[in-house]
Amino acid sequence: MKEYKVITALFLSAVMLGTAPLTVWGAESFSTGESFSDGTENIPDIVTDSALSGESSERDYELSIETGTDVELTESDFYDPEFRVEKYVKVRNSGKKETRVRVDASGLKNFEVDDQMAKWSEDYEEQDSKRLLKPGETLDFFVLPKQEYGTYDETFDFLADDGSRYPVHITMNREKNPTEKKSLEITEKSSESFPIMHWGYKTLPEARIYVLKNFTDMNMELSFDYSKDCSVSLSGNTSLAPGESTELSLCPQMGLPVGEHDLGVTVTAKTATGETITKKIWDSFRVDSRTFQGLVDTIEPVTGITNGVEKTADALHLPSVLKVYGAEADGEKTTFSADVKWDVENCAYNPKNTASQSFTVNGQLELREGENNEELDTSVKIKVQVDAYKALNRPVIDPTWTRVITNYAELSLRDISNEADGYFFVAAESQKELEKGNYIAQVKVAKSELNHYPKLKYIPEGTHYLYCRAYKEESGHTEKYGEWSEGFLLKVNIKTPNAPVVQKLQVKKNDVKIILGSNTEELDGYDVVAARSKDGDEPSDYIKVQCRYSGNSKELILKGVPKGNWYIGVHGYKYLDGSNKKVLSKWAEVQKVTVKTSLVTGKPAVKSAKVSRQGTKRKVTVKFTVPKACDGTDWVLAKKVSQSEDGSYTYVSGYAYTKKNQTKTTVIFKNVKPGVYYLTGRAYVKGYAKNYTKWSEVKKVVVK
């Protein structure tokens, strides 16, 4: 007697391109932050889902269908004809012993089950669906329909090693829609929508044209019912003979108020037999409130301009837009922003005059077509005051581009100092604390770095003020400072995590293990770098290397570090709730290490790949060379290959057979089924983790 276990849970749905049977994703469970065996990071969610929590079975062999035992394909799953549906199924070993998971698909005729993992990049390893599944581990499968339409009800089974069966029931009900018999057909002749018009418009837009055609074999009489906001006219009469057509023109009325207007037309056709056919035409027309009705506010003077700046609107910080009133909407005044062009060339400002200057600049609002239907005066004026010349005049913080992001602030100055070599930014609790030199965060920014988004980092949670002053370098490595700027309010709502504590560094070949102290705060993750130098308390001039760790592990491994002396930097981070934004801690104390092993260059090279047969069994024997100093190789026979434009093979996917941790220069794939395969491999050096070379050239292998 067959034994069945039914466990109900949620199931997920996914879609992928293509009409041929699709490849399944399959993966073991990982914890958040874990890496693949080759160090690949950023594991997709579908791979990192851990098994659902719950008590394990008391049985030695038992499987749980985590995504549910009933799979239903409905019309909503086929939402795009270019995509094909597939259903994701997760199987968990909920027994006490290890087991393999087999699929009995003998009951399927119109569906298929695939157990291969899709390989999207060379760093992802395939799922080994033949391996023993430990208690609590999972495997992933996809159920795929073979047909686009049809009504099917089928069942397949998952089997554990003791022969117990766990059925999954699949249903699909999707019929093609019958062809609709034509009667009165309405088609659009003009494809363009009505343009947006501004309140007070003086002309109507071009009408939308619709063609009405009689597809019946008898005469029909047309009548129309339409909304009050539109007008309708016909090119011919209201009677249509069989096959005859007429054109309907749809246009909005003049003088409509601000807002969205529905232009609906109901067309009723009556045939000679009394049959009534009703069709609807729907369009819309929008009247915008952007019709100039005057300035909202008085234009404020611009003050504190640095003496000697260029004679341009940007240098004088003249506003590029002004807020103006528009037409009323629902009894309320509306506003919009209008561009303004300033006549700076003809103002009285003289950049060569070192004395303070006050002058007026005339300007003109630049309104778009239709935004001044009432032809109002659009001229404007602004007063400007330029300070007298100072070598280190007080800088002005730019309120537009200076902003807080998590626990740091991006810095920008509206006005700089004439002879400054750089600027000193600080955050303080108040003006009094500033005068005492009690800064809670500080940074020096060279003049050349001002346009590269400098940052004031690790600002404590709370309300503070940002100040800035210019400095000039003098002889004897001293600095002369100017006046402090006005304070700029900083509100930081995020707590900065504590810096990690590095207890010990260990080197093994090209890997560096960082052991953190037990007093290190629990964080969401770490950034670890190898740097050629350090700048104060921080590493600088990083190189790109991988770091791997598991969850909140206190042991971090920096992979593939080249030979040489390196400064190792570690800082932690926490994510903002509901986002992927990192809140960084300060760097841990930077420590120096020496790596004595050179990185392995090159890649394996296949010398031969021979297919042999003994009875019904076939094997593929591969001989190859590897770069010096390698510890081993991994090889795959894959079913799919990608090609470049010149036809050469680039990478493989859909692994069929794998051989890992090979320490000789010959590898044998046994019990290979007939088919066309693509062979490739890569070598590795193993320190604390595997550091891979590039893949070998892909070689085609035909097994008959």
N, C-alpha and C positions, 0 to 999 in steps of 0.2 A: 504493500500500500504506500502511495506517495504521501509524504508529510509536508504540510504547508503551514507557513507562519505569515500572518498578515499584520503589518504595522503601518499605521496611517501617519503621515506628516505632510509638510508643504512640498510643492514642486515648483521648479523654476522653468521658464521658457526662454529660449534664445533663438536667434535667426542668423543665418549665414548665407552668403551669395552662392549661386550655382544651382544647376539642375541635376548634376550627377550626385550619387550618394556622397554625403559629407563625412569628414573625419571627426572622430570623437575627441573630446578632451578627456584625459585621465590623469589623475594625480593623487599622490598620497597627501595626508594632512600635514599642515605646517602651522606653527604659531605665528602671531603677528610679529614682524621684525625679523623672522628667520630667513635664511638664504637657501638656495639650492646647493647641491653638493659641490658645484663648481664656483660658488660665490656669487651667483646672480642675485641681484637685489630687486626691489620693487615687484614682489610676487603678486600676480593678479588676484583679485578677490576670490575668483572661482577656485583658485588653488589653495588659498590660505584659509578657507572655511574649515574650522575644526569640527570634529564630530559633535552632534548635539549631545547636551548633557543628559544624564539619566543613569539609572542603575544598570549594571551589566547583568546579563542573564546568568542563571545558575547552570545552564546547559553547557556542555563542552563545545558544541557546534551550533551556532545560531547567527543568522544574518538579519539585519534591519534595513528596510528600504526607507532611507531617511526622507526622500522626496515624495513618498506616497506610492501606493500600489495601484492607483487608478490614474492613467494618463489619457486625457481627452484632447483631441485636436478639433477645434471649432473654426468657424469662419473668421473670427477675430484674430486667430493666429496667422492667417494669410493676409496680413494687412498691406503688403506690397507685392505685386506680381514679380518683381525682380528678385525677391528674397524667398528662400525656402525655409520652412519651419523645422525646428528640431527641439526635442524635449530632453532636458537634463535630468538624469537619475543618479542618485548617490547611494551606494551600498556600504554598510558599516558592519564590521565583525563585532557583534555584541555577545559572542560566546566567550568561553574561558580559554580555548585553545586557538593556535594559529590555523588558518585555513586558506585555501585558494578559492577564488570565486569564478565559477564557470557559468556560461550562458547556454541554455537550451532554447534555441530559436526555431525549433521544428514546427511550432504552432503559428509561425509568422509567414504570411504570403505577401502582404502589402506593406510591411514595415521591415526595418532592419535595425540591429543593435551593434554599435561599434564601440571598441574598448581601447582605441589608440588615442594618445594625447597629441593635440595639434601643436606643431613646433613653429613658433613665430620668429624666433631668433636663434642664433647659434649657441647662446648661453643657456637655453632652456633644455632640460633633459626630458626624454620621453617617459611616460608611465610604463612600468613593468607590470603588466596585467597578469603575468604568469607567476609572480612572486607570492610567497606566503604572506597573508594579511594578519598582522598581530592584533590581539584584542583592542578594540577601540579605534583601529585604523579604518580608512575608507578608500573606496575606488569610485571613479566617476565614469558614467556612460552617457551616450546620446541615443535616443530613439528617433529614427528618421522615417518619414513616409516615402514610399516609392512612387506614389501617384499624387497628382495635384488635386484631383477630384475623386469622389467616391464615398461609399458608406461601408465601413469596415468595423469588425468587432473581433479582436484577436488577443491571444495571451502567450507570453513567454515566461520562462522560469530562470531565476538565479539558483545555483546549486552550491552547497558547501561540501567539504571533503567527505562528510559522512553520508552524502546522498540526499540530505534534506533539501526540499524545494521551497522557493519563495516566489510566488507568481506575481507578475505585473500585467494588468489588464489595460489594453489600448483600444480606444474607440476613435472613429473619425466619421463625420457626417458633413459632407460638402458636395453639393450638387451644382452643376452649371446652371446659370439663370436662363430661362427660356427667352428667345428673341421676342422683343416687344413689337407688336403690329403698329405700324405708323398710321396716324390719322391726320392731325394738324401738327406740322412741324414748325418750330420757331428757332431761327438761328441768328446769331449776331453778325452783322455785316461789318461793323466798326469794332475794332479790338481795343482801342484806347478808352480808358475810363474818363469820367468827367474831371477836369482839372479843379483844384481847390481855388475858390474865388474868395476875395476879401470883402468884408462887410462894406456896403455902399457900392457894389459893382455896378458899372454903367452899361456893360454889354453881356449878352448871354454866351455861354460856351457853345461849341458846335454840337448839334443834336446827335444822339446815339441812334443808329439805324438797325432795325430788326426785320428779317425777312419772314413772312408768314406764308406757308405753302400748304395747299390742300392735297393730301395723299390718298383721299378716299376716291371712290368711283361715282360720287354724286355731288351735287352742288351743296355749298354751305354758306350760311349767312353769319357774318361776324358782328359782335357787339363788344363794347369796352367799358370797363369801370376802372378809374384810376384815382390816385391820391391827389389831394388839393395842391400839393407842392409842385406838381408837374403838369406839362401840357403834352397832348398827343395829337398827331395828324397822320393820315394815310396818303400814300402816293396814288392809290386807285380807289375803287369803290369798295363797299363792305361785302359784296357778293363774290365768292370764288368758285369757279368751275373746277372739275377734277383736273389736277395737275397745275392749276393756275396759282400764282403767288402775288403778294403785294408787300410794300415796304411800310413799316411803322416807324415814325420819328418820335423820339422821346427826348424832352428837354425840360429843365427846371423853370420855375416861374421867376420873374424879376422881383427884387426887393425882399428876398427871404432873409430871416434873421440869422444871427450867429448860431451855428450848431450843425449837426448831421441830419440830413433830410432823406427819408425813404421815398424813392420814386417807384411806386408799385403799380402795375397794370394787370388787370385780370381780363383775359381774352376768352370770350365765350363763342363757340361755333355751333350752329344748329344745322343739321342735315335735313334733306327733304323727307326722311322717314321719321323725323322728330328726335333723333339721337342728339344729345348735348355733350359737347367736348369742351373742357375747361383747361386752359393753360395760364401760367403766371409768368410775368416778366418782372424782375426786380433789379433795381439799380439804386445808387445812392449819390448824393451831392452834398458837398461840405462847404459851408460858409465860414471862413476863418475870421477871428477877431482882430487880426493884425492890420488894423487901419489906424494910422497915427492920429492921436487926440491930444498930444502935448507931453511934456516931460513930467515924470513922476516926482523927482526931487530936484532941488537946486543943485547945480554943479559945484562941488566943494573945491576950494583952491588946492593946488599941489605945492607942498612946502618941503624944505630940507633937502633940495636937490644939490648934489655935489658940484662945486664950481669947476668949470672947464669941460663938462660933459658935452657930447656932440649935440648939434642943433637938429635933433630928430624927435619925433613924437615918442618913440620908445625910450630914448635917453632921458627925456623930461618926464617920463612916467605919466603921459596923458592917457586917459581911459580910451580904449579902442571901441567900447560899446557903452551905450547909455540906456537906462531903463525908461520906457515911454508907456503912456496909456494907449490901449487899443479900444475897440468898440465894446459896448456892454453885452454881457451874456447872462441871461436869466436874471436881469436886474442888477448885476454886479459888474464893477469896472474890471477890465482885464488889463494885463501889462505884457510887454514883450521887449526884448533887447534889440536895439537898432545900432548898426555900425555907424561910426562917426569918422570923418576925415578932417584932420586938423591942418590948417595953413601955417605950419611952423616956419616955413621959409620967409614969410613976410612979417614975422613977429619981431620984437625989439631985442631979443636975446643975443648977446655977444659972447661966444665961448672964450675969447681971449681976455675979457675983462675980469680981473681977479677980485673986484669988489662985489658985494652982494647986489642982486638985481631982482626987480619985480616987474612983471609985464603980463600982457593979456594975449592969448592965442585964440583966433577965430576958427570956427569949424562949421561943418555941414553934416547933418544926418544923411546917411546913404540908405534910403528906403528902397525896397524892391518894388517891382511893378505891381500896382494895385494897393500898396500900403499907404498911399496918401490920396485917397479918392476925394477928400474934401479940400485938397490943395492948400494945406496950412503951411505956415512959415517953418522951415526946418533948420534955420541957422542957430548956432550955439556959440558960447564963449566960455573961457576958463582962465583964471588967474594963476600965475606961477611965480614962486619965489625961489631964487638960487642963492645959496649961502656964499659968504666970502671964502676965499681960498685958505685951506689949512693943509699942512703936510700929512697929518694923521687925523683927518676929520672923523667925526663919529659915524660909523656905518649904520644903515637902516635895514632891519630884518624884513624880508619879503613875506607878507602875510598870506600871499596866494600859494606859494610853493614850499613854505616851511610847514611841516605837518608831522604829527605823531603816527607811527606805524608800529603796533604792538608795544615793545619796550624800548624803541629807539625813535629818533626824530631825524627826518631828512632836512637839511639846512640849505637856505638860500638867502642871499642879500639883494635888496632892492637897489641900494646905493653902496658903493665901496669907497675906500679911502684912496687919496691921490697917490701917495708914495708908499703904500703898504707892501710888505713882502708876504704877509699872511694875516690870519685872523684867529683869535682865541675865543671859542664858544664855550660857555659854561651854563649849567642849570643850577639854580639856587632857590631856596625856599622863599626869599624876599630880598628887597633892596638892601636891608640891613645885613642879612647873611652874606650877600655879595660883597659888601664893603669889608666884612670880616675875613673874606677869603674862604668861607665855608661852602665849597662847591660839592654837589652830589653827583655830578658827571661833568666831564670836560674833554675837549679835543682841540688840537691845533690843526689848522687847515692852511696849507700853502696857497698863495694866490693862484697858482696854476691849477689847483685842484677844485676851485670853487665851482667850475662848470661840470664836475663829475659826480654830482649828488653826494657830497660828504654827509656823514652820519654822526650823530651824538648817540652813543650806544649805552645800554644797560642803565636806563633811567629808572629809578625806583618808582613803585606805584604811588600815585598821589598827584597833587596839584603843585606845579613848580613854575618858575619863570626862566626863560632863555635870554641870555645876554651875550653880546659880542663886542669885541674891541680889536682894532687893528694893531699890528706890531711891525716894526722895522728893525732889521738886523744891523747891528753896529759892530765896530771893531772889538776884539776881545771876547767874541761869542756872547755878547750881551744883546738885549732886545729893548727897544724903546716902544712904549705902549701909548695908544691914544685913549680917548674917552670911551666909556661904556655906552652901548646903545640903549634905547628904551627897552624895557622888559617885554617879552612876548610870552603869553600864557601857554603853558604846556600841561595837558591833562593826560596822565598815563593810568589806564584802568587795568593793567596787567602786572602781575607779580613776576619779577625776574627770578628764574630758578637759580639755585646755588650751583657754583662751579663744581664739576666732578673732582674727586681726589684720586690722583694716580699713585698707587702704592708701589708698583714695580713694572719694569719693561723687560721683555725677553725677546731674543732674536733667534729664529731658526730658518736658515737659508734666506729666502727673500720675504719672510713673513715676520711681522713684529706683533707680539702679544702684549696688550696693555691690560694690566690687572688693576682694577679700581678698588679703593678702600671700602670697607663695609659701611662707613658713614656717608657714602655718596647717596644723595637724594634719589628717590625713585623717579625716573624720567620716562618720557615716551620714546626717546632715541638719542643717538649720539652722532656727532660729526667728528671724524678722525682724519687728520692730514699729516703728510710728511712734507716738511718744508726745508728749503735750502738755507734759510736764515730766520732770524726772529727780529721783530721790531718792538722793543720794550718787553711787555709781558705777553705778546701775541706772536704766533708764527706768521711768516710771510714768505712769498714766492713758493706757493704750493706746487706739488705735482699731482696728477690725477691717478689715484690708486683706489682699489676697492677695500671696503671695510665690511666685515661680517660679524654678526652677533645674534643671539637668540633672545627675544623679548627684553626683559630688564636685566640681562646677564651683566655680571661685573667683570667679564673677560671679553675684550674686544680684540679682533685680529685684523691687522692691516696687511692686505695681500699684495704680493708682487712689487715690493719696494726694491728699486735698483741698488746696485753696489754703491757705497759712499757713506758720508756722514749726514745725518738727518735730525731735524728738530721735530719731535712728535707733539702735535697739538690735539687736545680733546676738549670739546665742549658739548654740553647736553642741550636738549630742547624739550619743550612741551608744546602740544598742539592747542590752539584756541578751540574752545568748545564749538563743535559743528562746522569746523573748517580745516583746511590743510595748511594754515599759516603757522609757522614755527615761532615760538618765543625762546630765544637763545639765552643760555647762561654765559657767564664770562668763561674764558679759556682756563683750563686747569694749568698748573705750573708746567711750562714747556720744558721737556727733557730731551737730551741729545743721545742718539744711538748710532752705532756703526754697523752697516751691513757689509759682510765680506764676500758674499756670493753674487756673481754676475747673473743677470737674467738670461734665461735660455732664449735664443733667437732661432728662427727657422721653423720648420714644421715637418711632420712625417712625409715620406715619399714612398708610394706604392711601387714595388718592383714587379710583382705579378699577383694575379687573382685567378686561381684555377678552380673550376667546378669538377667534382668527381662524383661517381655514383656507385653504390654497392647495394644491389637489389633495388628496393623502392626508396632507399634513403640517399639523400644528396647532401654534400657538404661543399663549402667554399673555403679554400685555403689561401690566405693572404700573406705574402712576404713583403717586408718593407724596411726602410731605414729610418732612423730617428736622429734628431739633433743630439749632440753630446750633453752629458750631465743630466739627462732626463731620468725620472724615476719610473715611468710607465706610460702606457697609452690607453685610450678608450676608442672603440671602433663601432660603427653602425652600418647596417644594411637597411636602406630606406626605400619606400615605395614611390616617393615623389621627389622631384627635383625642380629647381628654378633655374632659368637661363637668362643670360644677358642678351643684348641686342645682336651680338656677333655669334650667338648660338652656344657659347661656352657655358658650362655649368657653374653656378654660383653657390648655392647651398641646398641642403636636402631637408625634407620634412616627412612626417608619417613613418617613424621608425618601425621596422618589422623585426629586426634582430639586433641585439647589442652585445658587445663583449667589453667589459671594463677591467681596469687594473691589470692590464697585460704587461708583463715584465720581459717578454722575449720579442724577437723580431719576426715572429710568425704567429698568426692568429687563425683559428679554425672555427667557422660557423657550421654547426651540425644541424641535421634534420631540416634543411631549408626547402621550403615548398617551391614548385616551379613558378617562374615569373621573372619580371625584369626588376632589378634592384640597382641602387646607387650607393656605392661604397665611399666612405670617408672616415678619417680618424684624426685624433689630435693627441699630442704628447703633453705630459705635465711634470712639474717638479713639485714635490710635496714637502712643505714646511709644516706649519700648523694647519694648512688647508691646501687644496690643489690649485696650482697656478698653471693655466693651460697655454699652450702655443696656439697658433692659428690652425684651422682645419687643413688637412691635406687636400690636394686636388681631387675633385669628385671623379670616380671611375664607374662606368656602366658595367653591370654584371648580369648576364642572362643565364638563368637556371632552367634547363629543359626537363 
